[in-house]
Amino acid sequence: MTSSPNGGEEKEGPVIRDKRRIDPETGEVRAQAGETPQAQEAPVDGGGAKATGEEDSALKTQLAERLADLQRLKAEYDNYRKRVERDRVAVREQALGQVLTELLPVLDDIGRARDHEELTGGFKSVAESLEAVTGKLGLERYGEKGEPFDPVVHEALMHSHSADVTETSVTDVLQPGYRIGERVLRPARVAVADPAPDSGAGESGDGPGEADGETDE
Protein backbone atom coordinates (compact mmCIF):
# COMPACT_ATOMS: atom_id res chain seq x y z
CA MET A 1 0.00 0.00 0.00
CA THR A 2 1.23 3.58 -0.79
CA SER A 3 -0.13 6.80 0.46
CA SER A 4 -0.97 9.59 -1.94
CA PRO A 5 -0.14 13.24 -1.33
CA ASN A 6 -3.81 13.89 -0.60
CA GLY A 7 -3.70 11.45 2.18
CA GLY A 8 -5.58 8.83 0.27
CA GLU A 9 -4.46 5.37 -0.34
CA GLU A 10 -3.56 3.85 -3.68
CA LYS A 11 -3.71 0.28 -4.56
CA GLU A 12 -0.61 -1.43 -5.83
CA GLY A 13 -0.76 -2.58 -9.50
CA PRO A 14 1.41 -3.32 -12.54
CA VAL A 15 3.40 -0.43 -14.05
CA ILE A 16 3.40 -0.33 -17.89
CA ARG A 17 6.26 1.40 -19.66
CA ASP A 18 6.15 2.04 -23.40
CA LYS A 19 9.59 1.05 -24.74
CA ARG A 20 8.75 1.35 -28.40
CA ARG A 21 11.41 3.37 -30.27
CA ILE A 22 8.90 4.76 -32.75
CA ASP A 23 6.17 6.96 -31.30
CA PRO A 24 2.92 5.58 -32.76
CA GLU A 25 1.35 9.02 -32.76
CA THR A 26 4.14 11.20 -34.19
CA GLY A 27 6.15 8.55 -36.06
CA GLU A 28 9.44 9.96 -34.68
CA VAL A 29 12.23 8.01 -33.06
CA ARG A 30 12.17 8.25 -29.30
CA ALA A 31 15.34 8.91 -27.35
CA GLN A 32 16.15 6.02 -25.09
CA ALA A 33 17.68 6.25 -21.68
CA GLY A 34 21.42 6.85 -21.89
CA GLU A 35 21.24 8.02 -25.51
CA THR A 36 21.81 11.55 -26.69
CA PRO A 37 19.61 12.97 -29.38
CA GLN A 38 21.12 12.69 -32.86
CA ALA A 39 22.51 15.92 -34.16
CA GLN A 40 20.98 17.22 -37.31
CA GLU A 41 23.09 16.87 -40.42
CA ALA A 42 24.89 20.02 -41.36
CA PRO A 43 23.86 21.50 -44.67
CA VAL A 44 26.18 20.74 -47.60
CA ASP A 45 28.23 23.72 -48.67
CA GLY A 46 30.44 24.31 -51.75
CA GLY A 47 33.60 22.89 -50.17
CA GLY A 48 32.86 19.36 -51.35
CA ALA A 49 32.26 20.49 -54.93
CA LYS A 50 35.53 22.42 -54.88
CA ALA A 51 37.44 19.36 -53.67
CA THR A 52 35.83 17.21 -56.37
CA GLY A 53 36.88 19.71 -59.04
CA GLU A 54 40.48 19.67 -57.82
CA GLU A 55 40.51 15.87 -57.90
CA ASP A 56 39.16 15.87 -61.48
CA SER A 57 41.86 18.34 -62.53
CA ALA A 58 44.58 16.20 -60.94
CA LEU A 59 43.26 13.08 -62.68
CA LYS A 60 43.20 14.86 -66.04
CA THR A 61 46.80 15.99 -65.52
CA GLN A 62 47.92 12.45 -64.69
CA LEU A 63 46.03 11.11 -67.71
CA ALA A 64 47.73 13.63 -70.02
CA GLU A 65 51.15 12.68 -68.61
CA ARG A 66 50.50 8.96 -69.11
CA LEU A 67 49.27 9.59 -72.66
CA ALA A 68 52.42 11.59 -73.44
CA ASP A 69 54.54 8.74 -72.03
CA LEU A 70 52.74 6.23 -74.25
CA GLN A 71 53.18 8.40 -77.34
CA ARG A 72 56.88 8.88 -76.60
CA LEU A 73 57.32 5.14 -76.05
CA LYS A 74 55.51 4.37 -79.33
CA ALA A 75 57.73 6.85 -81.22
CA GLU A 76 60.86 5.27 -79.74
CA TYR A 77 59.64 1.81 -80.70
CA ASP A 78 58.82 2.92 -84.26
CA ASN A 79 62.30 4.44 -84.64
CA TYR A 80 63.89 1.27 -83.24
CA ARG A 81 61.88 -0.91 -85.62
CA LYS A 82 62.88 1.23 -88.63
CA ARG A 83 66.54 1.18 -87.56
CA VAL A 84 66.49 -2.60 -87.20
CA GLU A 85 64.88 -2.93 -90.63
CA ARG A 86 67.52 -0.66 -92.21
CA ASP A 87 70.31 -2.64 -90.55
CA ARG A 88 68.78 -5.90 -91.73
CA VAL A 89 68.57 -4.67 -95.33
CA ALA A 90 72.13 -3.31 -95.18
CA VAL A 91 73.50 -6.61 -93.85
CA ARG A 92 71.61 -8.54 -96.54
CA GLU A 93 72.92 -6.27 -99.32
CA GLN A 94 76.46 -6.52 -97.98
CA ALA A 95 76.37 -10.30 -97.84
CA LEU A 96 74.75 -10.50 -101.27
CA GLY A 97 77.33 -8.11 -102.71
CA GLN A 98 80.19 -10.23 -101.40
CA VAL A 99 78.77 -13.38 -103.00
CA LEU A 100 78.07 -11.70 -106.34
CA THR A 101 81.52 -10.09 -106.39
CA GLU A 102 83.04 -13.57 -106.29
CA LEU A 103 80.94 -14.50 -109.35
CA LEU A 104 82.05 -11.54 -111.48
CA PRO A 105 85.08 -13.37 -112.99
CA VAL A 106 82.76 -16.19 -114.05
CA LEU A 107 80.39 -13.70 -115.68
CA ASP A 108 83.39 -12.12 -117.44
CA ASP A 109 84.34 -15.52 -118.88
CA ILE A 110 80.77 -16.00 -120.07
CA GLY A 111 80.83 -12.62 -121.74
CA ARG A 112 84.11 -13.30 -123.55
CA ALA A 113 82.83 -16.68 -124.70
CA ARG A 114 79.70 -15.01 -126.07
CA ASP A 115 81.78 -12.38 -127.90
CA HIS A 116 83.83 -15.15 -129.56
CA GLU A 117 80.70 -17.21 -130.33
CA GLU A 118 81.89 -20.03 -128.11
CA LEU A 119 78.80 -20.04 -125.91
CA THR A 120 77.10 -23.16 -127.21
CA GLY A 121 75.56 -26.42 -126.04
CA GLY A 122 75.22 -27.20 -122.36
CA PHE A 123 77.65 -24.44 -121.42
CA LYS A 124 75.28 -21.88 -122.97
CA SER A 125 72.33 -23.21 -120.95
CA VAL A 126 74.28 -23.10 -117.67
CA ALA A 127 75.62 -19.61 -118.43
CA GLU A 128 72.17 -18.21 -119.21
CA SER A 129 70.75 -19.75 -116.03
CA LEU A 130 73.52 -18.18 -113.95
CA GLU A 131 72.93 -14.77 -115.55
CA ALA A 132 69.20 -15.09 -114.91
CA VAL A 133 69.72 -15.94 -111.23
CA THR A 134 72.13 -13.06 -110.65
CA GLY A 135 69.70 -10.74 -112.40
CA LYS A 136 66.89 -11.78 -110.06
CA LEU A 137 69.19 -11.01 -107.13
CA GLY A 138 69.52 -7.44 -108.40
CA LEU A 139 72.86 -7.62 -110.21
CA GLU A 140 72.98 -5.18 -113.12
CA ARG A 141 75.62 -5.03 -115.83
CA TYR A 142 76.42 -1.61 -117.30
CA GLY A 143 78.89 0.14 -119.58
CA GLU A 144 78.16 0.91 -123.24
CA LYS A 145 80.06 2.63 -126.00
CA GLY A 146 79.02 6.21 -126.61
CA GLU A 147 77.63 6.95 -123.15
CA PRO A 148 78.98 9.99 -121.26
CA PHE A 149 81.93 9.31 -119.01
CA ASP A 150 81.02 9.32 -115.30
CA PRO A 151 83.97 8.96 -112.90
CA VAL A 152 81.60 7.59 -110.26
CA VAL A 153 80.78 4.45 -112.24
CA HIS A 154 83.56 4.40 -114.86
CA GLU A 155 87.29 3.81 -114.58
CA ALA A 156 89.21 5.29 -117.51
CA LEU A 157 92.16 3.12 -118.59
CA MET A 158 92.76 4.80 -121.95
CA HIS A 159 92.40 8.41 -123.04
CA SER A 160 92.33 10.07 -126.45
CA HIS A 161 90.80 12.95 -128.42
CA SER A 162 88.15 12.63 -131.09
CA ALA A 163 86.31 15.01 -133.38
CA ASP A 164 83.27 12.73 -133.22
CA VAL A 165 82.37 13.57 -129.59
CA THR A 166 81.19 16.80 -128.03
CA GLU A 167 81.88 15.73 -124.44
CA THR A 168 84.06 13.20 -122.66
CA SER A 169 82.54 9.89 -123.75
CA VAL A 170 83.17 6.17 -123.60
CA THR A 171 84.71 4.90 -126.82
CA ASP A 172 85.31 1.30 -125.79
CA VAL A 173 84.36 -0.96 -122.85
CA LEU A 174 87.38 -2.99 -121.76
CA GLN A 175 85.54 -4.63 -118.85
CA PRO A 176 81.84 -4.18 -118.00
CA GLY A 177 80.79 -2.79 -114.66
CA TYR A 178 78.33 -4.33 -112.19
CA ARG A 179 76.13 -2.80 -109.50
CA ILE A 180 73.27 -3.60 -107.15
CA GLY A 181 70.87 -0.70 -107.06
CA GLU A 182 73.01 2.35 -106.35
CA ARG A 183 75.92 0.32 -104.99
CA VAL A 184 78.75 -0.24 -107.49
CA LEU A 185 80.38 -3.64 -107.10
CA ARG A 186 82.92 -2.97 -109.84
CA PRO A 187 83.31 0.12 -112.03
CA ALA A 188 83.28 -0.29 -115.77
CA ARG A 189 86.83 -0.11 -117.15
CA VAL A 190 86.66 1.92 -120.31
CA ALA A 191 88.55 3.92 -122.92
CA VAL A 192 87.43 7.56 -123.15
CA ALA A 193 87.84 10.37 -125.63
CA ASP A 194 87.65 14.12 -125.18
CA PRO A 195 86.53 16.51 -127.92
CA ALA A 196 89.40 17.38 -130.24
CA PRO A 197 90.98 20.80 -129.60
CA ASP A 198 89.98 23.60 -131.97
CA SER A 199 92.83 23.72 -134.47
CA GLY A 200 91.47 26.92 -136.03
CA ALA A 201 92.15 28.84 -132.83
CA GLY A 202 95.79 27.75 -132.91
CA GLU A 203 96.21 28.84 -136.52
CA SER A 204 94.67 32.24 -135.86
CA GLY A 205 97.00 32.64 -132.90
CA ASP A 206 100.09 31.83 -134.97
CA GLY A 207 99.16 34.23 -137.76
CA PRO A 208 99.58 37.49 -135.86
CA GLY A 209 102.85 36.24 -134.40
CA GLU A 210 104.34 35.51 -137.79
CA ALA A 211 103.20 38.87 -139.11
CA ASP A 212 104.79 40.69 -136.22
CA GLY A 213 107.99 38.74 -136.74
CA GLU A 214 108.15 39.71 -140.39
CA THR A 215 107.57 43.35 -139.48
CA ASP A 216 110.38 43.27 -136.92
CA GLU A 217 112.79 41.87 -139.47
Protein Blocks (a to p, Z undefined) as FASTA:
>chain_A
ZZdfkopacddddddddfbfbdfklopacddehiacddddddddfklmmmmmmmmmmmmm
mmmmmmmmmmmmmmmmmmmmmmmmmmmmmmmmmmmmmmmmmmmmmmmmmmmmmmnopagc
jllmmmmmmmmmmmmnopaceddehiacdfklpccfbdcddfkbcbdcdfbdfbdcddeh
jbcfbdcddddddddddfklmmmmmmmmmmmmmmmZZ
